Amino acid sequence: MLEIVNLRKTFFHGTPNEKKALQGVNLRLEEGDFVTVIGSNGSGKSTLMNCIAGVFPPDEGQIKINDVDVTKMSEFVRARYIGRVFQDPMKGTAGDMQVEENLAMASRRGQPLSLRWSADASRKETFTQLLKELDLGLENRLTTRIGTLSGGQRQAITLLMATLVKPQILLLDEHTAALDPKTAEKVLMLTKKRVEEGKLTTLMITHNMRDALRFGNRLIMMHEGRVVVDVEGEKKKNLTVQSLLQMFERASGSEFSDPEALLTTPAK
């Protein structure tokens, strides 16, 4: 469960470049919610995710993960609660280490630091099986240096690493935006499988409105640092891109002459 209360964040406060990125965001995710997040450039989506992850400290407000107040926790401390996949496939893995070494590190998330290595025979067998399920030909490449893999392969492994130990919240920050359409679709289907099988509480930012409608049980849209649309269940299932755009126009007071703009513009 994730609870966000009155979250505010301003960058460059008191300067000509002042940007109110979050303006009193309130959001609650129940256990197992899969929420897609969409919005135009500068709407506050990535700032919200970075505040949850601990990259940016909020100016005001509170963040709780399963009733634990993490608002003032450092990023590395709250990482025990969070799994995250970034937009850049290079960010989620250690490129100079082997595939099995990356997986071994991920398998120890939340455990005390130790000199004991985790890639024993039984764990290696587990890693092999998990990689086989990715259907990317990686099950026989445990000793391959991960930096030699393609972006799609690395992103799939990052997703696996983020969910290897069940996170209390999974953050997906436009994690298919840097991939070609075919690879992006494969990673999205892997995402759906991992989230559903693990019943993971998930927040997924996407710049593609169709993906926002296809995945998850709930959708929120942000505009100027606020949540302006929040739909779930059957209401979400019945939405179309056009009806979602109309909801956004009513909520934000903005009108889009080009509806496809929100489908293709990567938003931060």
C-alpha positions as CSV (number, residue, x, y, z in Angstrom):
1,M,0.0,0.0,0.0
2,L,1.2,3.5,-0.9
3,E,-0.2,6.6,0.7
4,I,0.7,10.2,-0.4
5,V,-0.6,13.2,1.4
6,N,-0.4,16.8,0.3
7,L,2.9,16.3,-1.5
8,R,4.5,19.5,-2.8
9,K,7.8,20.1,-4.6
10,T,9.1,23.3,-6.1
11,F,12.4,23.6,-8.0
12,F,14.5,26.8,-8.2
13,H,12.4,28.5,-5.6
14,G,12.4,32.3,-5.6
15,T,14.1,32.5,-9.0
16,P,12.8,33.4,-12.5
17,N,13.0,29.6,-13.3
18,E,10.8,28.6,-10.3
19,K,8.8,25.5,-11.2
20,K,6.0,24.1,-9.0
21,A,6.3,20.5,-9.9
22,L,3.9,19.1,-7.4
23,Q,1.1,21.1,-5.9
24,G,-0.6,19.2,-3.1
25,V,-0.8,15.6,-4.6
26,N,-2.9,13.2,-2.7
27,L,-2.9,9.5,-3.8
28,R,-3.5,6.2,-2.2
29,L,-2.7,2.8,-3.8
30,E,-4.2,-0.3,-2.2
31,E,-2.4,-3.6,-2.1
32,G,-2.2,-5.1,-5.6
33,D,-3.2,-1.9,-7.5
34,F,-1.6,-1.5,-10.9
35,V,-1.9,2.2,-11.7
36,T,-0.8,3.8,-15.0
37,V,0.2,7.5,-14.9
38,I,0.0,9.8,-17.9
39,G,0.3,13.5,-18.5
40,S,1.8,16.1,-20.7
41,N,5.4,17.5,-20.5
42,G,6.1,19.0,-17.1
43,S,2.9,17.6,-15.4
44,G,4.9,16.2,-12.5
45,K,4.8,12.5,-13.2
46,S,8.6,11.8,-12.9
47,T,8.9,14.3,-10.0
48,L,6.2,12.3,-8.1
49,M,8.0,9.0,-8.8
50,N,11.4,10.5,-7.7
51,C,9.9,11.7,-4.5
52,I,8.5,8.3,-3.8
53,A,11.9,6.7,-4.5
54,G,13.7,9.3,-2.3
55,V,15.7,11.0,-5.1
56,F,14.0,14.3,-4.4
57,P,12.9,15.3,-0.8
58,P,9.4,16.9,-0.9
59,D,9.0,20.4,0.4
60,E,5.8,19.4,2.2
61,G,3.7,16.3,2.6
62,Q,4.0,12.7,3.6
63,I,4.8,9.4,1.9
64,K,3.9,6.1,3.5
65,I,4.6,2.6,2.2
66,N,2.6,-0.1,4.1
67,D,2.1,2.4,7.0
68,V,5.8,3.1,7.3
69,D,6.6,6.8,7.0
70,V,9.5,7.0,4.4
71,T,9.2,10.7,3.8
72,K,12.6,11.6,5.3
73,M,14.3,8.3,4.6
74,S,17.3,8.4,2.3
75,E,17.1,6.8,-1.1
76,F,19.3,3.8,-0.3
77,V,17.4,3.1,3.0
78,R,13.9,3.1,1.4
79,A,15.2,1.0,-1.5
80,R,14.5,-2.0,0.7
81,Y,10.8,-1.3,0.1
82,I,10.9,-0.3,-3.6
83,G,11.6,-2.0,-6.9
84,R,12.3,0.4,-9.8
85,V,12.8,0.2,-13.6
86,F,14.1,3.3,-15.2
87,Q,13.6,4.6,-18.8
88,D,17.3,4.1,-19.6
89,P,18.1,0.4,-19.9
90,M,21.7,1.2,-18.8
91,K,20.6,2.4,-15.3
92,G,19.2,-0.7,-13.7
93,T,22.1,-3.1,-14.0
94,A,25.8,-3.1,-13.4
95,G,27.2,-3.4,-16.9
96,D,30.7,-4.7,-15.9
97,M,29.2,-7.6,-13.9
98,Q,27.8,-10.9,-15.2
99,V,24.1,-11.6,-15.6
100,E,24.1,-14.0,-12.6
101,E,26.1,-11.5,-10.4
102,N,23.4,-8.8,-11.1
103,L,20.6,-11.3,-10.2
104,A,22.5,-12.4,-7.1
105,M,22.7,-8.8,-5.9
106,A,19.0,-8.2,-6.5
107,S,18.1,-11.4,-4.6
108,R,19.7,-9.9,-1.5
109,R,17.7,-6.7,-1.5
110,G,16.7,-5.8,2.1
111,Q,19.1,-8.3,3.7
112,P,22.1,-7.3,5.8
113,L,25.3,-6.7,4.0
114,S,27.5,-9.7,3.9
115,L,30.7,-11.0,2.2
116,R,28.9,-14.3,1.4
117,W,28.2,-14.6,-2.3
118,S,24.7,-15.5,-3.3
119,A,25.2,-17.3,-6.6
120,D,25.3,-20.9,-5.3
121,A,24.2,-23.9,-7.4
122,S,20.6,-23.9,-6.3
123,R,20.3,-20.2,-6.9
124,K,21.9,-20.5,-10.3
125,E,19.3,-23.1,-11.3
126,T,16.6,-20.6,-10.2
127,F,18.1,-17.8,-12.2
128,T,18.3,-20.1,-15.3
129,Q,14.6,-20.9,-15.0
130,L,13.6,-17.3,-14.5
131,L,15.7,-16.2,-17.5
132,K,14.2,-19.0,-19.6
133,E,10.7,-17.6,-18.9
134,L,11.8,-14.2,-20.4
135,D,12.1,-16.0,-23.8
136,L,15.1,-13.9,-24.8
137,G,17.7,-16.6,-25.1
138,L,19.4,-15.6,-21.9
139,E,19.1,-18.8,-19.9
140,N,22.5,-20.0,-21.2
141,R,24.2,-16.6,-20.7
142,L,24.5,-16.4,-16.9
143,T,28.2,-15.6,-17.2
144,T,27.8,-13.0,-19.9
145,R,28.8,-9.5,-19.0
146,I,25.5,-7.7,-18.9
147,G,26.9,-4.6,-20.7
148,T,27.2,-6.6,-23.9
149,L,23.5,-7.3,-24.0
150,S,20.9,-5.3,-26.0
151,G,18.8,-2.6,-24.4
152,G,15.7,-4.8,-24.5
153,Q,17.5,-7.7,-22.9
154,R,18.9,-5.4,-20.2
155,Q,15.5,-3.9,-19.5
156,A,13.9,-7.3,-19.2
157,I,16.6,-8.3,-16.7
158,T,16.2,-5.1,-14.8
159,L,12.5,-5.9,-14.5
160,L,13.3,-9.3,-13.2
161,M,15.8,-7.9,-10.7
162,A,13.2,-5.3,-9.5
163,T,10.7,-8.1,-8.8
164,L,13.0,-10.9,-7.7
165,V,12.4,-10.1,-4.1
166,K,8.8,-8.9,-3.9
167,P,8.9,-5.1,-3.5
168,Q,6.2,-3.3,-1.5
169,I,5.9,-0.9,-4.4
170,L,7.1,-1.3,-8.0
171,L,7.9,1.9,-9.8
172,L,8.1,1.8,-13.6
173,D,9.4,5.1,-15.1
174,E,8.6,5.0,-18.8
175,H,10.5,1.8,-18.9
176,T,9.8,1.0,-22.5
177,A,10.2,4.5,-24.0
178,A,13.8,3.8,-25.1
179,L,13.0,0.5,-26.9
180,D,11.9,-0.2,-30.4
181,P,8.1,-1.0,-30.7
182,K,8.5,-4.8,-30.9
183,T,10.9,-5.0,-27.9
184,A,8.8,-2.5,-26.0
185,E,5.7,-4.7,-26.4
186,K,7.6,-7.8,-25.2
187,V,8.8,-5.9,-22.1
188,L,5.3,-4.7,-21.5
189,M,3.9,-8.2,-21.6
190,L,6.6,-9.4,-19.3
191,T,5.7,-6.5,-17.0
192,K,2.0,-7.6,-17.0
193,K,3.0,-11.2,-16.2
194,R,5.3,-10.3,-13.3
195,V,2.9,-7.8,-11.8
196,E,-0.1,-10.2,-12.0
197,E,1.8,-13.3,-10.8
198,G,3.3,-11.4,-7.9
199,K,0.2,-9.3,-7.1
200,L,2.6,-6.3,-7.0
201,T,1.4,-2.8,-6.1
202,T,2.6,-0.9,-9.1
203,L,2.9,2.7,-10.4
204,M,3.7,2.8,-14.1
205,I,4.4,6.1,-16.0
206,T,3.8,5.9,-19.7
207,H,3.7,8.5,-22.5
208,N,1.5,6.3,-24.5
209,M,-2.2,6.7,-23.8
210,R,-3.1,3.4,-25.4
211,D,-0.7,1.5,-23.1
212,A,-2.2,3.5,-20.1
213,L,-5.6,2.1,-21.1
214,R,-4.5,-1.4,-21.8
215,F,-2.6,-2.1,-18.6
216,G,-3.6,-1.9,-15.0
217,N,-6.8,-1.6,-13.0
218,R,-6.6,2.2,-12.5
219,L,-5.4,5.2,-14.4
220,I,-4.4,8.7,-13.2
221,M,-3.6,11.7,-15.3
222,M,-1.5,14.6,-14.0
223,H,-1.5,18.3,-15.1
224,E,0.6,21.1,-13.6
225,G,1.6,19.1,-10.6
226,R,-1.9,17.8,-9.7
227,V,-3.9,14.7,-10.3
228,V,-6.8,15.8,-12.6
229,V,-8.2,12.4,-13.7
230,D,-8.4,9.2,-11.6
231,V,-10.5,6.3,-12.9
232,E,-10.5,2.6,-12.1
233,G,-12.3,-0.7,-12.6
234,E,-15.1,-0.9,-15.2
235,K,-15.0,2.8,-15.8
236,K,-11.3,2.5,-16.9
237,K,-12.1,-0.5,-19.0
238,N,-14.7,1.4,-21.0
239,L,-12.5,4.4,-21.7
240,T,-11.2,5.2,-25.2
241,V,-8.3,7.5,-26.1
242,Q,-10.9,10.1,-27.2
243,S,-12.9,9.9,-24.1
244,L,-9.8,10.1,-22.0
245,L,-8.7,13.2,-23.9
246,Q,-12.1,14.7,-23.3
247,M,-11.9,14.0,-19.5
248,F,-8.5,15.7,-19.5
249,E,-9.8,18.7,-21.3
250,R,-12.6,19.2,-18.8
251,A,-10.4,18.6,-15.8
252,S,-7.5,20.8,-16.9
253,G,-9.2,23.5,-19.0
254,S,-6.8,22.6,-21.8
255,E,-7.8,21.6,-25.3
256,F,-5.7,19.5,-27.7
257,S,-5.9,20.2,-31.4
258,D,-3.7,17.2,-32.0
259,P,-4.9,14.2,-29.8
260,E,-1.9,12.2,-31.0
261,A,0.4,14.6,-29.2
262,L,-0.1,12.9,-25.8
263,L,0.4,9.5,-27.4
264,T,3.9,10.2,-28.7
265,T,5.5,12.9,-26.7
266,P,7.8,11.6,-23.9
267,A,6.8,13.5,-20.8
268,K,9.0,14.1,-17.8
